[in-house]
Amino acid sequence: MLDHHPLAAKAFPGALAALTTNKLFESRDLEETRAMVGRVMKPHHLGIVGRGQRLESRMHHVSLGEVSLSRLHYGADVDIEPGPLGDFFLVQMPLKGWAHVECGEQVVESGPEMASVLNASENTAMRWRADNDQIMVRISRALVERTLAVQLGRHLHEPIQFRLGFRWRDSELWTHLITYLLECASQVQCLHRHRLVVAHIEQLVAATLLGVHSHNYENAAPVRGGPVLPRHVRKVQEYLDAHAHEPIRAEQMAQVAGVSLRSLYAGFREFCGVSPMQYLRDLRLERARADLLGGGGSVSGVALRWGFGHLGRFSAEYRERFGESPKESLRHH
């Protein structure tokens, strides 16, 4: 079954190869392995189960701001005890092999069809089998909490707790997200110079996880806000016009307007016909066009400068909006 999945190594070599080029380490030494994994995750206990086994560990790692993507294999049965993760959540998706995972009071046998989502605030202990080979997405706790607080329009009164077991292959949104992250891994050196793209990736990962996987706030109702008047929308428009070149989070816009995020979205749709984030995206398209017409660099460079990480999608949106391709605009300058 694994070979028929789009993320299987045989069926999707290109995306996985992008991550594989970013090797963090390869080792047979227990202490070195523990130290290297601990550098990008957290200090933890790591022990080989039984005698006669040797580590054949390897790890690939890419950091994308408050999100990181890793692939890890130990090559021996190991016990891993990190305790509470503290400042991050971790989604572990086996490409092959198995792991026994305990987080708080939840227990799951994780394999190719069943990922595990480790909660930041709960004690974690795991046993990975020798054949376990996993892709892992590490997501900052602060990022997930900010994203959820914006969605609800209020502060969180208790820690976020996700269900431990996650049938990740059943979620088309999540599998497309992982494919996108793997593609980003191939451009990581370039992406680090473009804050707008990295901020987009961060928000996309946090919002997607909250949207597709069960957690203790999933049935919480957003706070009702007061009415949004044209002046609220105008204040946000002026702010976006002045700061379009910077990473802008949704909660910043709500603070500028002085209303809840839910009310702001409703107000923008009423007075502008689009959401605030779409308004910002359209504004950045206009800035990208101005740069291209002014000869401000290559198409890919301009796209990344204005937060468009997927060149094909940028070109399609650009042509739909302006009736010509970015390359054609660049030739006109």
ChimeraX attribute file (.defattr): number of C-alpha atoms within 10 A of each C-alpha:
attribute: neighborCount
match mode: 1-to-1
recipient: residues
	/A:1	7
	/A:2	14
	/A:3	12
	/A:4	11
	/A:5	15
	/A:6	16
	/A:7	22
	/A:8	17
	/A:9	17
	/A:10	13
	/A:11	14
	/A:12	15
	/A:13	12
	/A:14	16
	/A:15	22
	/A:16	21
	/A:17	15
	/A:18	19
	/A:19	24
	/A:20	19
	/A:21	13
	/A:22	17
	/A:23	14
	/A:24	17
	/A:25	15
	/A:26	18
	/A:27	15
	/A:28	14
	/A:29	12
	/A:30	16
	/A:31	11
	/A:32	14
	/A:33	21
	/A:34	17
	/A:35	15
	/A:36	18
	/A:37	19
	/A:38	15
	/A:39	10
	/A:40	15
	/A:41	16
	/A:42	18
	/A:43	16
	/A:44	16
	/A:45	14
	/A:46	20
	/A:47	16
	/A:48	19
	/A:49	16
	/A:50	9
	/A:51	6
	/A:52	7
	/A:53	13
	/A:54	16
	/A:55	19
	/A:56	16
	/A:57	19
	/A:58	20
	/A:59	23
	/A:60	19
	/A:61	22
	/A:62	26
	/A:63	17
	/A:64	22
	/A:65	15
	/A:66	20
	/A:67	23
	/A:68	20
	/A:69	22
	/A:70	23
	/A:71	24
	/A:72	21
	/A:73	22
	/A:74	25
	/A:75	19
	/A:76	21
	/A:77	20
	/A:78	21
	/A:79	18
	/A:80	18
	/A:81	17
	/A:82	18
	/A:83	18
	/A:84	19
	/A:85	20
	/A:86	15
	/A:87	15
	/A:88	21
	/A:89	25
	/A:90	21
	/A:91	21
	/A:92	26
	/A:93	26
	/A:94	23
	/A:95	22
	/A:96	18
	/A:97	16
	/A:98	22
	/A:99	27
	/A:100	16
	/A:101	22
	/A:102	20
	/A:103	22
	/A:104	16
	/A:105	9
	/A:106	13
	/A:107	17
	/A:108	17
	/A:109	15
	/A:110	24
	/A:111	21
	/A:112	21
	/A:113	17
	/A:114	21
	/A:115	27
	/A:116	28
	/A:117	24
	/A:118	28
	/A:119	25
	/A:120	23
	/A:121	19
	/A:122	17
	/A:123	17
	/A:124	21
	/A:125	19
	/A:126	19
	/A:127	21
	/A:128	24
	/A:129	19
	/A:130	22
	/A:131	17
	/A:132	23
	/A:133	25
	/A:134	25
	/A:135	23
	/A:136	21
	/A:137	23
	/A:138	22
	/A:139	24
	/A:140	20
	/A:141	22
	/A:142	13
	/A:143	20
	/A:144	21
	/A:145	17
	/A:146	18
	/A:147	21
	/A:148	21
	/A:149	17
	/A:150	20
	/A:151	19
	/A:152	18
	/A:153	21
	/A:154	14
	/A:155	11
	/A:156	14
	/A:157	7
	/A:158	8
	/A:159	14
	/A:160	19
	/A:161	18
	/A:162	21
	/A:163	16
	/A:164	24
	/A:165	22
	/A:166	22
	/A:167	15
	/A:168	20
	/A:169	18
	/A:170	12
	/A:171	13
	/A:172	10
	/A:173	14
	/A:174	18
	/A:175	16
	/A:176	14
	/A:177	17
	/A:178	18
	/A:179	17
	/A:180	15
	/A:181	23
	/A:182	23
	/A:183	18
	/A:184	24
	/A:185	27
	/A:186	20
	/A:187	12
	/A:188	19
	/A:189	13
	/A:190	12
	/A:191	20
	/A:192	14
	/A:193	12
	/A:194	20
	/A:195	19
	/A:196	21
	/A:197	22
	/A:198	25
	/A:199	19
	/A:200	16
	/A:201	22
	/A:202	20
	/A:203	18
	/A:204	13
	/A:205	22
	/A:206	21
	/A:207	16
	/A:208	13
	/A:209	19
	/A:210	19
	/A:211	14
	/A:212	16
	/A:213	18
	/A:214	16
	/A:215	15
	/A:216	12
	/A:217	16
	/A:218	14
	/A:219	8
	/A:220	8
	/A:221	10
	/A:222	15
	/A:223	14
	/A:224	12
	/A:225	13
	/A:226	12
	/A:227	12
	/A:228	21
	/A:229	15
	/A:230	12
	/A:231	10
	/A:232	19
	/A:233	24
	/A:234	14
	/A:235	15
	/A:236	21
	/A:237	20
	/A:238	12
	/A:239	16
	/A:240	20
	/A:241	14
	/A:242	10
	/A:243	12
	/A:244	18
	/A:245	15
	/A:246	15
	/A:247	15
	/A:248	17
	/A:249	15
	/A:250	17
	/A:251	18
	/A:252	14
	/A:253	24
	/A:254	22
	/A:255	13
	/A:256	15
	/A:257	22
	/A:258	15
	/A:259	18
	/A:260	24
	/A:261	27
	/A:262	19
	/A:263	20
	/A:264	27
	/A:265	19
	/A:266	17
	/A:267	21
	/A:268	24
	/A:269	15
	/A:270	15
	/A:271	14
	/A:272	13
	/A:273	12
	/A:274	16
	/A:275	17
	/A:276	24
	/A:277	16
	/A:278	12
	/A:279	17
	/A:280	18
	/A:281	16
	/A:282	16
	/A:283	17
	/A:284	21
	/A:285	22
	/A:286	16
	/A:287	19
	/A:288	24
	/A:289	21
	/A:290	16
	/A:291	21
	/A:292	24
	/A:293	18
	/A:294	14
	/A:295	16
	/A:296	15
	/A:297	14
	/A:298	13
	/A:299	22
	/A:300	17
	/A:301	16
	/A:302	21
	/A:303	26
	/A:304	22
	/A:305	23
	/A:306	24
	/A:307	26
	/A:308	24
	/A:309	22
	/A:310	15
	/A:311	14
	/A:312	11
	/A:313	11
	/A:314	20
	/A:315	19
	/A:316	14
	/A:317	16
	/A:318	20
	/A:319	15
	/A:320	11
	/A:321	13
	/A:322	13
	/A:323	12
	/A:324	13
	/A:325	17
	/A:326	24
	/A:327	14
	/A:328	13
	/A:329	21
	/A:330	19
	/A:331	11
	/A:332	10
	/A:333	12
